[in-house]
Amino acid sequence: MKKLLSLALLFPAICFAQDDLLAGMDSVPKNQPVESAFKALKIVNLESTKLASKGDFYFVVAHRFGSLKDRFEGAYGLDNAVTQLKFLYGVTDWLTLSAARSEQAYDFSTKIRLQEQLNNGFPFAIAAFGSIGFNNLLKESNYPKMKFNDRAIYVSQLLISRKFTKKLSLEVAPTFFHENFVDNDLQDNSQYAVGLGGRYKLTNRLSLNVDYAAHLNRTSSSIYKDPLSVGVDLETGGHVFQMHVSSSQGIHEAGFLGHTTGDWGKGDIFFGFNLLRVF
């Protein structure tokens, strides 16, 4: 009888302790980093706020087919394709270095995490991206007085993203880039743009991605246009496979930000993909 009486007296305390434990489990810890605003290092063409983890080594193959407007004559994009091979390494969790080579440019870049988005804390993730590239399209036969420094291209971006829900992430990227050589007097060497991008998660392994860049100091008579790209991310184990359609065939930042000639309204668009493998 005494044992039953003791158990009856302890029962409320056990219940209250269990309630407190469950309440602690249900609450979201404050100031914990928000994960996976973007699964890939790029949204489509635009850099995302994701960095490589410390010690991770990435091999990236970026490929852009030719314009679909050429149809059968261009093998529906199979002709005149552009490919970039890139290697990235996570030096620390906040610093990623990369080196790349394509028909368009040699490129060396760094991405630095400045601030993480925090649960019930800081509302944005912020990263800085910078690169130096060397234009590989300039031929000495066309420009006999050209110096090596004329090939240099400098890019600086501030990447600011927010994961609003489990499915939706958005980013804005103020950008400055400078080309030592421009192909006409109407184009400034120093150029400014604002990139906008987003990711919407469709399933656990599939997302819809969009990015766009508004050039801010292009002349009205310029032949170049603002790039718009739409694609999907597919996660398959250690791979992230990005497939997209874009008005730009450029892969290097100065290529798609400053030299886009495609036009969605005229069917002058380019199918492409980014294949990422992490080791």
Stockholm file with secondary structure:
# STOCKHOLM 1.0

chainA/1-279         MKKLLSLALLFPAICFAQDDLLAGMDSVPKNQPVESAFKALKIVNLESTKLASKGDFYFVVAHRFGSLKDRFEGAYGLDNAVTQLKFLYGVTDWLTLSAARSEQAYDFSTKIRLQEQLNNGFPFAIAAFGSIGFNNLLKESNYPKMKFNDRAIYVSQLLISRKFTKKLSLEVAPTFFHENFVDNDLQDNSQYAVGLGGRYKLTNRLSLNVDYAAHLNRTSSSIYKDPLSVGVDLETGGHVFQMHVSSSQGIHEAGFLGHTTGDWGKGDIFFGFNLLRVF
#=GR chainA/1-279 SS CHHHHHHHHHHHHHHHHHHHHHHHHHSCCTTCBCCCSCSSSBSSSSBCSCCCCTTCEEEEEEEEEEEGGGGGGGGGGTSSCEEEEEEEEEEETTEEEEEEEESSEEEEEEEEEEECCBTTSCCCEEEEEEEEEEESSCCTTTCTTCCGGGGEEEEEEEEEEEECSSSEEEEEEEEEEEESCCSSTTSCSEEEEEEEEEEEECSSSEEEEEEEEEESSCCTTCSCBCCEEEEEEEEETTEEEEEEEESCCCCSHHHHHHCBCCBGGGTBCEEEEEEEEEC
#=GC SS_cons         CHHHHHHHHHHHHHHHHHHHHHHHHHSCCTTCBCCCSCSSSBSSSSBCSCCCCTTCEEEEEEEEEEEGGGGGGGGGGTSSCEEEEEEEEEEETTEEEEEEEESSEEEEEEEEEEECCBTTSCCCEEEEEEEEEEESSCCTTTCTTCCGGGGEEEEEEEEEEEECSSSEEEEEEEEEEEESCCSSTTSCSEEEEEEEEEEEECSSSEEEEEEEEEESSCCTTCSCBCCEEEEEEEEETTEEEEEEEESCCCCSHHHHHHCBCCBGGGTBCEEEEEEEEEC
//
